[in-house]
């Protein structure tokens, strides 16, 4: 079943970017629209800092939040290691 779309277009685009890189989006939860989870779930990945990220439903600046989401995906150390090995 497809997930619910985010109401802000910039953030929805960033979430689709994350999904293309294997990240899992879990919609729902308290105080957030949802969370995204790294597909590698590596304990060495920056002490877990980048393994889970919250997605806000109504951020003050949706474009900045979308950039932050993409930055989390791009800075995933497990993903970099995986891409380097390929």
HTML snippet that shows the backbone in 3Dmol.js (N, CA, C, O; Angstrom):
<script src="https://3Dmol.org/build/3Dmol-min.js"></script>
<div id="view" style="width:600px;height:400px;position:relative"></div>
<script>
const pdb = `
ATOM      1  N   UNK A   1       0.842  -1.172   0.000  1.00  0.00           N
ATOM      2  CA  UNK A   1       0.000   0.000   0.000  1.00  0.00           C
ATOM      3  C   UNK A   1       0.889   1.238   0.000  1.00  0.00           C
ATOM      4  O   UNK A   1       1.796   1.348   0.825  1.00  0.00           O
ATOM      5  N   UNK A   2       0.640   2.165  -0.910  1.00  0.00           N
ATOM      6  CA  UNK A   2       1.481   3.367  -0.948  1.00  0.00           C
ATOM      7  C   UNK A   2       1.249   4.243   0.279  1.00  0.00           C
ATOM      8  O   UNK A   2       0.168   4.252   0.869  1.00  0.00           O
ATOM      9  N   UNK A   3       2.285   4.967   0.638  1.00  0.00           N
ATOM     10  CA  UNK A   3       2.176   5.830   1.819  1.00  0.00           C
ATOM     11  C   UNK A   3       1.407   7.099   1.484  1.00  0.00           C
ATOM     12  O   UNK A   3       1.236   7.462   0.320  1.00  0.00           O
ATOM     13  N   UNK A   4       0.952   7.757   2.534  1.00  0.00           N
ATOM     14  CA  UNK A   4       0.253   9.037   2.388  1.00  0.00           C
ATOM     15  C   UNK A   4       1.263  10.098   1.937  1.00  0.00           C
ATOM     16  O   UNK A   4       2.392  10.134   2.426  1.00  0.00           O
ATOM     17  N   UNK A   5       0.853  10.950   1.011  1.00  0.00           N
ATOM     18  CA  UNK A   5       1.735  12.009   0.522  1.00  0.00           C
ATOM     19  C   UNK A   5       1.846  13.134   1.547  1.00  0.00           C
ATOM     20  O   UNK A   5       0.900  13.424   2.280  1.00  0.00           O
ATOM     21  N   UNK A   6       3.024  13.761   1.581  1.00  0.00           N
ATOM     22  CA  UNK A   6       3.228  14.916   2.453  1.00  0.00           C
ATOM     23  C   UNK A   6       2.538  16.127   1.828  1.00  0.00           C
ATOM     24  O   UNK A   6       2.584  16.296   0.610  1.00  0.00           O
ATOM     25  N   UNK A   7       1.898  16.974   2.644  1.00  0.00           N
ATOM     26  CA  UNK A   7       1.170  18.124   2.077  1.00  0.00           C
ATOM     27  C   UNK A   7       2.046  19.198   1.425  1.00  0.00           C
ATOM     28  O   UNK A   7       1.551  19.968   0.602  1.00  0.00           O
ATOM     29  N   UNK A   8       3.319  19.266   1.768  1.00  0.00           N
ATOM     30  CA  UNK A   8       4.228  20.258   1.180  1.00  0.00           C
ATOM     31  C   UNK A   8       5.012  19.616   0.038  1.00  0.00           C
ATOM     32  O   UNK A   8       5.690  18.608   0.236  1.00  0.00           O
ATOM     33  N   UNK A   9       4.916  20.203  -1.160  1.00  0.00           N
ATOM     34  CA  UNK A   9       5.532  19.622  -2.351  1.00  0.00           C
ATOM     35  C   UNK A   9       7.040  19.443  -2.221  1.00  0.00           C
ATOM     36  O   UNK A   9       7.566  18.399  -2.606  1.00  0.00           O
ATOM     37  N   UNK A  10       7.741  20.432  -1.691  1.00  0.00           N
ATOM     38  CA  UNK A  10       9.196  20.335  -1.550  1.00  0.00           C
ATOM     39  C   UNK A  10       9.582  19.143  -0.682  1.00  0.00           C
ATOM     40  O   UNK A  10      10.523  18.415  -0.998  1.00  0.00           O
ATOM     41  N   UNK A  11       8.863  18.950   0.398  1.00  0.00           N
ATOM     42  CA  UNK A  11       9.178  17.850   1.308  1.00  0.00           C
ATOM     43  C   UNK A  11       8.799  16.515   0.676  1.00  0.00           C
ATOM     44  O   UNK A  11       9.523  15.532   0.835  1.00  0.00           O
ATOM     45  N   UNK A  12       7.681  16.465  -0.034  1.00  0.00           N
ATOM     46  CA  UNK A  12       7.285  15.233  -0.721  1.00  0.00           C
ATOM     47  C   UNK A  12       8.351  14.831  -1.735  1.00  0.00           C
ATOM     48  O   UNK A  12       8.681  13.651  -1.849  1.00  0.00           O
ATOM     49  N   UNK A  13       8.888  15.793  -2.467  1.00  0.00           N
ATOM     50  CA  UNK A  13       9.968  15.506  -3.425  1.00  0.00           C
ATOM     51  C   UNK A  13      11.199  14.948  -2.704  1.00  0.00           C
ATOM     52  O   UNK A  13      11.836  14.013  -3.190  1.00  0.00           O
ATOM     53  N   UNK A  14      11.527  15.523  -1.549  1.00  0.00           N
ATOM     54  CA  UNK A  14      12.678  15.041  -0.779  1.00  0.00           C
ATOM     55  C   UNK A  14      12.423  13.631  -0.247  1.00  0.00           C
ATOM     56  O   UNK A  14      13.344  12.817  -0.188  1.00  0.00           O
ATOM     57  N   UNK A  15      11.191  13.340   0.138  1.00  0.00           N
ATOM     58  CA  UNK A  15      10.858  11.996   0.620  1.00  0.00           C
ATOM     59  C   UNK A  15      10.960  10.970  -0.513  1.00  0.00           C
ATOM     60  O   UNK A  15      11.416   9.846  -0.299  1.00  0.00           O
ATOM     61  N   UNK A  16      10.539  11.356  -1.697  1.00  0.00           N
ATOM     62  CA  UNK A  16      10.681  10.463  -2.850  1.00  0.00           C
ATOM     63  C   UNK A  16      12.159  10.225  -3.159  1.00  0.00           C
ATOM     64  O   UNK A  16      12.543   9.117  -3.532  1.00  0.00           O
ATOM     65  N   UNK A  17      12.982  11.251  -3.007  1.00  0.00           N
ATOM     66  CA  UNK A  17      14.435  11.124  -3.174  1.00  0.00           C
ATOM     67  C   UNK A  17      14.980  10.107  -2.170  1.00  0.00           C
ATOM     68  O   UNK A  17      15.785   9.247  -2.528  1.00  0.00           O
ATOM     69  N   UNK A  18      14.539  10.207  -0.917  1.00  0.00           N
ATOM     70  CA  UNK A  18      14.988   9.275   0.122  1.00  0.00           C
ATOM     71  C   UNK A  18      14.556   7.848  -0.213  1.00  0.00           C
ATOM     72  O   UNK A  18      15.335   6.908  -0.059  1.00  0.00           O
ATOM     73  N   UNK A  19      13.324   7.691  -0.667  1.00  0.00           N
ATOM     74  CA  UNK A  19      12.831   6.357  -1.017  1.00  0.00           C
ATOM     75  C   UNK A  19      13.612   5.761  -2.188  1.00  0.00           C
ATOM     76  O   UNK A  19      13.840   4.552  -2.226  1.00  0.00           O
ATOM     77  N   UNK A  20      14.019   6.588  -3.129  1.00  0.00           N
ATOM     78  CA  UNK A  20      14.820   6.111  -4.256  1.00  0.00           C
ATOM     79  C   UNK A  20      16.182   5.592  -3.791  1.00  0.00           C
ATOM     80  O   UNK A  20      16.797   4.753  -4.448  1.00  0.00           O
ATOM     81  N   UNK A  21      16.639   6.103  -2.651  1.00  0.00           N
ATOM     82  CA  UNK A  21      17.909   5.655  -2.090  1.00  0.00           C
ATOM     83  C   UNK A  21      17.712   4.564  -1.037  1.00  0.00           C
ATOM     84  O   UNK A  21      18.639   4.239  -0.295  1.00  0.00           O
ATOM     85  N   UNK A  22      16.506   3.999  -0.974  1.00  0.00           N
ATOM     86  CA  UNK A  22      16.255   2.861  -0.117  1.00  0.00           C
ATOM     87  C   UNK A  22      15.718   3.170   1.272  1.00  0.00           C
ATOM     88  O   UNK A  22      15.460   2.248   2.046  1.00  0.00           O
ATOM     89  N   UNK A  23      15.543   4.438   1.606  1.00  0.00           N
ATOM     90  CA  UNK A  23      15.060   4.797   2.934  1.00  0.00           C
ATOM     91  C   UNK A  23      13.583   4.447   3.056  1.00  0.00           C
ATOM     92  O   UNK A  23      12.831   4.526   2.085  1.00  0.00           O
ATOM     93  N   UNK A  24      13.181   4.059   4.261  1.00  0.00           N
ATOM     94  CA  UNK A  24      11.801   3.691   4.557  1.00  0.00           C
ATOM     95  C   UNK A  24      11.105   4.845   5.266  1.00  0.00           C
ATOM     96  O   UNK A  24      11.643   5.394   6.227  1.00  0.00           O
ATOM     97  N   UNK A  25       9.916   5.219   4.801  1.00  0.00           N
ATOM     98  CA  UNK A  25       9.151   6.315   5.396  1.00  0.00           C
ATOM     99  C   UNK A  25       7.997   5.721   6.200  1.00  0.00           C
ATOM    100  O   UNK A  25       7.187   4.960   5.671  1.00  0.00           O
ATOM    101  N   UNK A  26       7.930   6.075   7.480  1.00  0.00           N
ATOM    102  CA  UNK A  26       6.855   5.632   8.360  1.00  0.00           C
ATOM    103  C   UNK A  26       6.017   6.851   8.721  1.00  0.00           C
ATOM    104  O   UNK A  26       6.481   7.736   9.440  1.00  0.00           O
ATOM    105  N   UNK A  27       4.784   6.899   8.227  1.00  0.00           N
ATOM    106  CA  UNK A  27       3.898   8.037   8.456  1.00  0.00           C
ATOM    107  C   UNK A  27       3.190   7.852   9.791  1.00  0.00           C
ATOM    108  O   UNK A  27       2.724   6.759  10.112  1.00  0.00           O
ATOM    109  N   UNK A  28       3.114   8.934  10.567  1.00  0.00           N
ATOM    110  CA  UNK A  28       2.429   8.902  11.849  1.00  0.00           C
ATOM    111  C   UNK A  28       3.400   9.088  12.997  1.00  0.00           C
ATOM    112  O   UNK A  28       4.611   9.192  12.799  1.00  0.00           O
ATOM    113  N   UNK A  29       2.856   9.129  14.186  1.00  0.00           N
ATOM    114  CA  UNK A  29       3.674   9.335  15.367  1.00  0.00           C
ATOM    115  C   UNK A  29       3.274  10.621  16.063  1.00  0.00           C
ATOM    116  O   UNK A  29       2.403  11.359  15.601  1.00  0.00           O
ATOM    117  N   UNK A  30       3.920  10.867  17.166  1.00  0.00           N
ATOM    118  CA  UNK A  30       3.577  12.072  17.915  1.00  0.00           C
ATOM    119  C   UNK A  30       4.515  13.217  17.558  1.00  0.00           C
ATOM    120  O   UNK A  30       5.721  13.014  17.421  1.00  0.00           O
ATOM    121  N   UNK A  31       3.982  14.385  17.410  1.00  0.00           N
ATOM    122  CA  UNK A  31       4.717  15.625  17.155  1.00  0.00           C
ATOM    123  C   UNK A  31       5.397  15.685  15.795  1.00  0.00           C
ATOM    124  O   UNK A  31       6.124  16.642  15.527  1.00  0.00           O
ATOM    125  N   UNK A  32       5.194  14.727  14.949  1.00  0.00           N
ATOM    126  CA  UNK A  32       5.816  14.736  13.627  1.00  0.00           C
ATOM    127  C   UNK A  32       4.858  14.107  12.619  1.00  0.00           C
ATOM    128  O   UNK A  32       3.981  13.324  12.985  1.00  0.00           O
ATOM    129  N   UNK A  33       5.036  14.458  11.352  1.00  0.00           N
ATOM    130  CA  UNK A  33       4.242  13.854  10.290  1.00  0.00           C
ATOM    131  C   UNK A  33       4.641  12.397  10.126  1.00  0.00           C
ATOM    132  O   UNK A  33       3.814  11.536   9.825  1.00  0.00           O
ATOM    133  N   UNK A  34       5.936  12.138  10.333  1.00  0.00           N
ATOM    134  CA  UNK A  34       6.439  10.781  10.205  1.00  0.00           C
ATOM    135  C   UNK A  34       7.938  10.727  10.449  1.00  0.00           C
ATOM    136  O   UNK A  34       8.551  11.710  10.866  1.00  0.00           O
ATOM    137  N   UNK A  35       8.512   9.569  10.184  1.00  0.00           N
ATOM    138  CA  UNK A  35       9.952   9.380  10.334  1.00  0.00           C
ATOM    139  C   UNK A  35      10.475   8.616   9.133  1.00  0.00           C
ATOM    140  O   UNK A  35       9.752   7.857   8.486  1.00  0.00           O
ATOM    141  N   UNK A  36      11.751   8.836   8.852  1.00  0.00           N
ATOM    142  CA  UNK A  36      12.381   8.045   7.802  1.00  0.00           C
ATOM    143  C   UNK A  36      13.549   7.284   8.406  1.00  0.00           C
ATOM    144  O   UNK A  36      14.261   7.786   9.275  1.00  0.00           O
ATOM    145  N   UNK A  37      13.726   6.062   7.925  1.00  0.00           N
ATOM    146  CA  UNK A  37      14.716   5.148   8.489  1.00  0.00           C
ATOM    147  C   UNK A  37      15.715   4.717   7.419  1.00  0.00           C
ATOM    148  O   UNK A  37      15.346   4.425   6.282  1.00  0.00           O
ATOM    149  N   UNK A  38      16.959   4.685   7.801  1.00  0.00           N
ATOM    150  CA  UNK A  38      18.040   4.257   6.910  1.00  0.00           C
ATOM    151  C   UNK A  38      17.873   2.769   6.589  1.00  0.00           C
ATOM    152  O   UNK A  38      17.545   1.985   7.479  1.00  0.00           O
ATOM    153  N   UNK A  39      18.094   2.371   5.337  1.00  0.00           N
ATOM    154  CA  UNK A  39      17.955   0.953   4.993  1.00  0.00           C
ATOM    155  C   UNK A  39      19.095   0.098   5.553  1.00  0.00           C
ATOM    156  O   UNK A  39      18.948  -1.118   5.677  1.00  0.00           O
ATOM    157  N   UNK A  40      20.214   0.710   5.888  1.00  0.00           N
ATOM    158  CA  UNK A  40      21.378  -0.054   6.347  1.00  0.00           C
ATOM    159  C   UNK A  40      21.338  -0.324   7.843  1.00  0.00           C
ATOM    160  O   UNK A  40      21.898  -1.323   8.296  1.00  0.00           O
ATOM    161  N   UNK A  41      20.689   0.542   8.625  1.00  0.00           N
ATOM    162  CA  UNK A  41      20.567   0.385  10.070  1.00  0.00           C
ATOM    163  C   UNK A  41      21.902  -0.010  10.696  1.00  0.00           C
ATOM    164  O   UNK A  41      21.972  -0.951  11.487  1.00  0.00           O
ATOM    165  N   UNK A  42      22.941   0.705  10.341  1.00  0.00           N
ATOM    166  CA  UNK A  42      24.305   0.424  10.776  1.00  0.00           C
ATOM    167  C   UNK A  42      24.574   1.101  12.121  1.00  0.00           C
ATOM    168  O   UNK A  42      24.372   2.308  12.258  1.00  0.00           O
ATOM    169  N   UNK A  43      25.026   0.337  13.106  1.00  0.00           N
ATOM    170  CA  UNK A  43      25.305   0.905  14.429  1.00  0.00           C
ATOM    171  C   UNK A  43      26.501   1.847  14.398  1.00  0.00           C
ATOM    172  O   UNK A  43      26.626   2.704  15.272  1.00  0.00           O
ATOM    173  N   UNK A  44      27.375   1.710  13.421  1.00  0.00           N
ATOM    174  CA  UNK A  44      28.543   2.583  13.306  1.00  0.00           C
ATOM    175  C   UNK A  44      28.243   3.877  12.557  1.00  0.00           C
ATOM    176  O   UNK A  44      29.111   4.745  12.462  1.00  0.00           O
ATOM    177  N   UNK A  45      27.051   4.021  12.033  1.00  0.00           N
ATOM    178  CA  UNK A  45      26.677   5.184  11.232  1.00  0.00           C
ATOM    179  C   UNK A  45      26.459   6.390  12.145  1.00  0.00           C
ATOM    180  O   UNK A  45      25.339   6.652  12.584  1.00  0.00           O
ATOM    181  N   UNK A  46      27.523   7.107  12.422  1.00  0.00           N
ATOM    182  CA  UNK A  46      27.461   8.334  13.218  1.00  0.00           C
ATOM    183  C   UNK A  46      26.682   8.136  14.514  1.00  0.00           C
ATOM    184  O   UNK A  46      25.887   8.992  14.902  1.00  0.00           O
ATOM    185  N   UNK A  47      26.910   7.024  15.172  1.00  0.00           N
ATOM    186  CA  UNK A  47      26.257   6.701  16.452  1.00  0.00           C
ATOM    187  C   UNK A  47      24.735   6.672  16.301  1.00  0.00           C
ATOM    188  O   UNK A  47      24.014   6.943  17.262  1.00  0.00           O
ATOM    189  N   UNK A  48      24.248   6.351  15.121  1.00  0.00           N
ATOM    190  CA  UNK A  48      22.816   6.282  14.893  1.00  0.00           C
ATOM    191  C   UNK A  48      22.164   7.625  14.611  1.00  0.00           C
ATOM    192  O   UNK A  48      20.950   7.694  14.419  1.00  0.00           O
ATOM    193  N   UNK A  49      22.953   8.696  14.582  1.00  0.00           N
ATOM    194  CA  UNK A  49      22.399  10.039  14.390  1.00  0.00           C
ATOM    195  C   UNK A  49      21.645  10.166  13.080  1.00  0.00           C
ATOM    196  O   UNK A  49      20.611  10.832  13.021  1.00  0.00           O
ATOM    197  N   UNK A  50      22.148   9.537  12.032  1.00  0.00           N
ATOM    198  CA  UNK A  50      21.534   9.672  10.724  1.00  0.00           C
ATOM    199  C   UNK A  50      20.679   8.466  10.349  1.00  0.00           C
ATOM    200  O   UNK A  50      20.202   8.388   9.216  1.00  0.00           O
ATOM    201  N   UNK A  51      20.475   7.536  11.257  1.00  0.00           N
ATOM    202  CA  UNK A  51      19.696   6.342  10.936  1.00  0.00           C
ATOM    203  C   UNK A  51      18.192   6.603  10.978  1.00  0.00           C
ATOM    204  O   UNK A  51      17.426   5.921  10.298  1.00  0.00           O
ATOM    205  N   UNK A  52      17.769   7.579  11.769  1.00  0.00           N
ATOM    206  CA  UNK A  52      16.354   7.932  11.883  1.00  0.00           C
ATOM    207  C   UNK A  52      16.248   9.458  11.825  1.00  0.00           C
ATOM    208  O   UNK A  52      17.011  10.167  12.481  1.00  0.00           O
ATOM    209  N   UNK A  53      15.302   9.946  11.040  1.00  0.00           N
ATOM    210  CA  UNK A  53      15.080  11.393  10.963  1.00  0.00           C
ATOM    211  C   UNK A  53      13.583  11.673  11.005  1.00  0.00           C
ATOM    212  O   UNK A  53      12.797  10.975  10.365  1.00  0.00           O
ATOM    213  N   UNK A  54      13.197  12.686  11.753  1.00  0.00           N
ATOM    214  CA  UNK A  54      11.794  13.084  11.833  1.00  0.00           C
ATOM    215  C   UNK A  54      11.424  13.978  10.654  1.00  0.00           C
ATOM    216  O   UNK A  54      12.223  14.792  10.190  1.00  0.00           O
ATOM    217  N   UNK A  55      10.203  13.805  10.189  1.00  0.00           N
ATOM    218  CA  UNK A  55       9.662  14.630   9.109  1.00  0.00           C
ATOM    219  C   UNK A  55       8.539  15.458   9.712  1.00  0.00           C
ATOM    220  O   UNK A  55       7.555  14.912  10.209  1.00  0.00           O
ATOM    221  N   UNK A  56       8.687  16.766   9.668  1.00  0.00           N
ATOM    222  CA  UNK A  56       7.691  17.653  10.263  1.00  0.00           C
ATOM    223  C   UNK A  56       6.546  17.898   9.293  1.00  0.00           C
ATOM    224  O   UNK A  56       6.748  17.922   8.079  1.00  0.00           O
ATOM    225  N   UNK A  57       5.356  18.077   9.823  1.00  0.00           N
ATOM    226  CA  UNK A  57       4.195  18.276   8.957  1.00  0.00           C
ATOM    227  C   UNK A  57       4.085  19.716   8.472  1.00  0.00           C
ATOM    228  O   UNK A  57       3.738  19.955   7.316  1.00  0.00           O
ATOM    229  N   UNK A  58       4.378  20.678   9.346  1.00  0.00           N
ATOM    230  CA  UNK A  58       4.269  22.085   8.959  1.00  0.00           C
ATOM    231  C   UNK A  58       5.504  22.850   9.417  1.00  0.00           C
ATOM    232  O   UNK A  58       5.432  23.641  10.358  1.00  0.00           O
ATOM    233  N   UNK A  59       6.642  22.617   8.753  1.00  0.00           N
ATOM    234  CA  UNK A  59       7.840  23.363   9.144  1.00  0.00           C
ATOM    235  C   UNK A  59       7.708  24.832   8.768  1.00  0.00           C
ATOM    236  O   UNK A  59       6.942  25.195   7.875  1.00  0.00           O
ATOM    237  N   UNK A  60       8.468  25.667   9.465  1.00  0.00           N
ATOM    238  CA  UNK A  60       8.431  27.110   9.187  1.00  0.00           C
ATOM    239  C   UNK A  60       8.847  27.388   7.744  1.00  0.00           C
ATOM    240  O   UNK A  60       8.249  28.229   7.074  1.00  0.00           O
ATOM    241  N   UNK A  61       9.868  26.683   7.271  1.00  0.00           N
ATOM    242  CA  UNK A  61      10.339  26.852   5.903  1.00  0.00           C
ATOM    243  C   UNK A  61      10.436  25.470   5.246  1.00  0.00           C
ATOM    244  O   UNK A  61      11.427  24.768   5.452  1.00  0.00           O
ATOM    245  N   UNK A  62       9.431  25.065   4.462  1.00  0.00           N
ATOM    246  CA  UNK A  62       9.430  23.731   3.863  1.00  0.00           C
ATOM    247  C   UNK A  62      10.637  23.456   2.959  1.00  0.00           C
ATOM    248  O   UNK A  62      11.125  22.327   2.916  1.00  0.00           O
ATOM    249  N   UNK A  63      11.116  24.458   2.250  1.00  0.00           N
ATOM    250  CA  UNK A  63      12.269  24.249   1.365  1.00  0.00           C
ATOM    251  C   UNK A  63      13.518  23.899   2.174  1.00  0.00           C
ATOM    252  O   UNK A  63      14.289  23.028   1.773  1.00  0.00           O
ATOM    253  N   UNK A  64      13.721  24.566   3.300  1.00  0.00           N
ATOM    254  CA  UNK A  64      14.878  24.245   4.150  1.00  0.00           C
ATOM    255  C   UNK A  64      14.750  22.849   4.746  1.00  0.00           C
ATOM    256  O   UNK A  64      15.735  22.117   4.831  1.00  0.00           O
ATOM    257  N   UNK A  65      13.547  22.478   5.157  1.00  0.00           N
ATOM    258  CA  UNK A  65      13.342  21.147   5.727  1.00  0.00           C
ATOM    259  C   UNK A  65      13.582  20.078   4.663  1.00  0.00           C
ATOM    260  O   UNK A  65      14.142  19.022   4.960  1.00  0.00           O
ATOM    261  N   UNK A  66      13.161  20.345   3.429  1.00  0.00           N
ATOM    262  CA  UNK A  66      13.391  19.406   2.335  1.00  0.00           C
ATOM    263  C   UNK A  66      14.887  19.238   2.077  1.00  0.00           C
ATOM    264  O   UNK A  66      15.355  18.123   1.848  1.00  0.00           O
ATOM    265  N   UNK A  67      15.641  20.339   2.113  1.00  0.00           N
ATOM    266  CA  UNK A  67      17.099  20.247   1.943  1.00  0.00           C
ATOM    267  C   UNK A  67      17.728  19.446   3.076  1.00  0.00           C
ATOM    268  O   UNK A  67      18.664  18.676   2.858  1.00  0.00           O
ATOM    269  N   UNK A  68      17.212  19.631   4.280  1.00  0.00           N
ATOM    270  CA  UNK A  68      17.722  18.888   5.433  1.00  0.00           C
ATOM    271  C   UNK A  68      17.473  17.381   5.258  1.00  0.00           C
ATOM    272  O   UNK A  68      18.341  16.569   5.579  1.00  0.00           O
ATOM    273  N   UNK A  69      16.314  17.018   4.760  1.00  0.00           N
ATOM    274  CA  UNK A  69      15.997  15.611   4.526  1.00  0.00           C
ATOM    275  C   UNK A  69      16.976  15.020   3.512  1.00  0.00           C
ATOM    276  O   UNK A  69      17.511  13.932   3.725  1.00  0.00           O
ATOM    277  N   UNK A  70      17.209  15.730   2.417  1.00  0.00           N
ATOM    278  CA  UNK A  70      18.147  15.247   1.397  1.00  0.00           C
ATOM    279  C   UNK A  70      19.574  15.159   1.950  1.00  0.00           C
ATOM    280  O   UNK A  70      20.322  14.245   1.605  1.00  0.00           O
ATOM    281  N   UNK A  71      19.941  16.108   2.806  1.00  0.00           N
ATOM    282  CA  UNK A  71      21.272  16.105   3.407  1.00  0.00           C
ATOM    283  C   UNK A  71      21.468  14.862   4.280  1.00  0.00           C
ATOM    284  O   UNK A  71      22.546  14.266   4.276  1.00  0.00           O
ATOM    285  N   UNK A  72      20.440  14.473   5.021  1.00  0.00           N
ATOM    286  CA  UNK A  72      20.512  13.277   5.851  1.00  0.00           C
ATOM    287  C   UNK A  72      20.772  12.060   4.968  1.00  0.00           C
ATOM    288  O   UNK A  72      21.614  11.224   5.296  1.00  0.00           O
ATOM    289  N   UNK A  73      20.058  11.957   3.858  1.00  0.00           N
ATOM    290  CA  UNK A  73      20.242  10.833   2.935  1.00  0.00           C
ATOM    291  C   UNK A  73      21.649  10.853   2.343  1.00  0.00           C
ATOM    292  O   UNK A  73      22.329   9.827   2.317  1.00  0.00           O
ATOM    293  N   UNK A  74      22.079  12.006   1.873  1.00  0.00           N
ATOM    294  CA  UNK A  74      23.384  12.117   1.218  1.00  0.00           C
ATOM    295  C   UNK A  74      24.556  11.912   2.175  1.00  0.00           C
ATOM    296  O   UNK A  74      25.618  11.453   1.755  1.00  0.00           O
ATOM    297  N   UNK A  75      24.382  12.247   3.457  1.00  0.00           N
ATOM    298  CA  UNK A  75      25.471  12.127   4.425  1.00  0.00           C
ATOM    299  C   UNK A  75      25.481  10.801   5.169  1.00  0.00           C
ATOM    300  O   UNK A  75      26.243  10.639   6.122  1.00  0.00           O
ATOM    301  N   UNK A  76      24.672   9.873   4.764  1.00  0.00           N
ATOM    302  CA  UNK A  76      24.635   8.561   5.410  1.00  0.00           C
ATOM    303  C   UNK A  76      25.964   7.854   5.160  1.00  0.00           C
ATOM    304  O   UNK A  76      26.301   7.559   4.014  1.00  0.00           O
ATOM    305  N   UNK A  77      26.710   7.584   6.208  1.00  0.00           N
ATOM    306  CA  UNK A  77      28.029   6.965   6.052  1.00  0.00           C
ATOM    307  C   UNK A  77      27.925   5.530   5.561  1.00  0.00           C
ATOM    308  O   UNK A  77      28.801   5.071   4.828  1.00  0.00           O
ATOM    309  N   UNK A  78      26.882   4.813   5.942  1.00  0.00           N
ATOM    310  CA  UNK A  78      26.708   3.434   5.472  1.00  0.00           C
ATOM    311  C   UNK A  78      26.456   3.417   3.968  1.00  0.00           C
ATOM    312  O   UNK A  78      26.960   2.541   3.265  1.00  0.00           O
ATOM    313  N   UNK A  79      25.682   4.377   3.471  1.00  0.00           N
ATOM    314  CA  UNK A  79      25.410   4.459   2.040  1.00  0.00           C
ATOM    315  C   UNK A  79      26.680   4.795   1.270  1.00  0.00           C
ATOM    316  O   UNK A  79      26.931   4.230   0.205  1.00  0.00           O
ATOM    317  N   UNK A  80      27.473   5.705   1.800  1.00  0.00           N
ATOM    318  CA  UNK A  80      28.737   6.057   1.139  1.00  0.00           C
ATOM    319  C   UNK A  80      29.644   4.846   1.051  1.00  0.00           C
ATOM    320  O   UNK A  80      30.266   4.613   0.015  1.00  0.00           O
ATOM    321  N   UNK A  81      29.727   4.076   2.118  1.00  0.00           N
ATOM    322  CA  UNK A  81      30.567   2.867   2.131  1.00  0.00           C
ATOM    323  C   UNK A  81      30.054   1.868   1.114  1.00  0.00           C
ATOM    324  O   UNK A  81      30.842   1.261   0.388  1.00  0.00           O
ATOM    325  N   UNK A  82      28.744   1.691   1.051  1.00  0.00           N
ATOM    326  CA  UNK A  82      28.136   0.752   0.110  1.00  0.00           C
ATOM    327  C   UNK A  82      28.418   1.189  -1.338  1.00  0.00           C
ATOM    328  O   UNK A  82      28.769   0.356  -2.173  1.00  0.00           O
ATOM    329  N   UNK A  83      28.268   2.471  -1.635  1.00  0.00           N
ATOM    330  CA  UNK A  83      28.527   2.977  -2.981  1.00  0.00           C
ATOM    331  C   UNK A  83      30.002   2.855  -3.350  1.00  0.00           C
ATOM    332  O   UNK A  83      30.332   2.617  -4.511  1.00  0.00           O
ATOM    333  N   UNK A  84      30.893   3.018  -2.366  1.00  0.00           N
ATOM    334  CA  UNK A  84      32.325   2.928  -2.616  1.00  0.00           C
ATOM    335  C   UNK A  84      32.716   1.489  -2.960  1.00  0.00           C
ATOM    336  O   UNK A  84      33.591   1.260  -3.795  1.00  0.00           O
ATOM    337  N   UNK A  85      32.055   0.514  -2.306  1.00  0.00           N
ATOM    338  CA  UNK A  85      32.383  -0.882  -2.530  1.00  0.00           C
ATOM    339  C   UNK A  85      31.866  -1.380  -3.866  1.00  0.00           C
ATOM    340  O   UNK A  85      32.419  -2.334  -4.413  1.00  0.00           O
ATOM    341  N   UNK A  86      30.816  -0.760  -4.414  1.00  0.00           N
ATOM    342  CA  UNK A  86      30.226  -1.206  -5.699  1.00  0.00           C
ATOM    343  C   UNK A  86      31.074  -0.879  -6.856  1.00  0.00           C
ATOM    344  O   UNK A  86      30.715  -1.188  -7.992  1.00  0.00           O
TER     345      UNK A  86
END
`;
const viewer = $3Dmol.createViewer("view");
viewer.addModel(pdb, "pdb");
viewer.setStyle({}, {cartoon: {color: "spectrum"}});
viewer.zoomTo();
viewer.render();
</script>
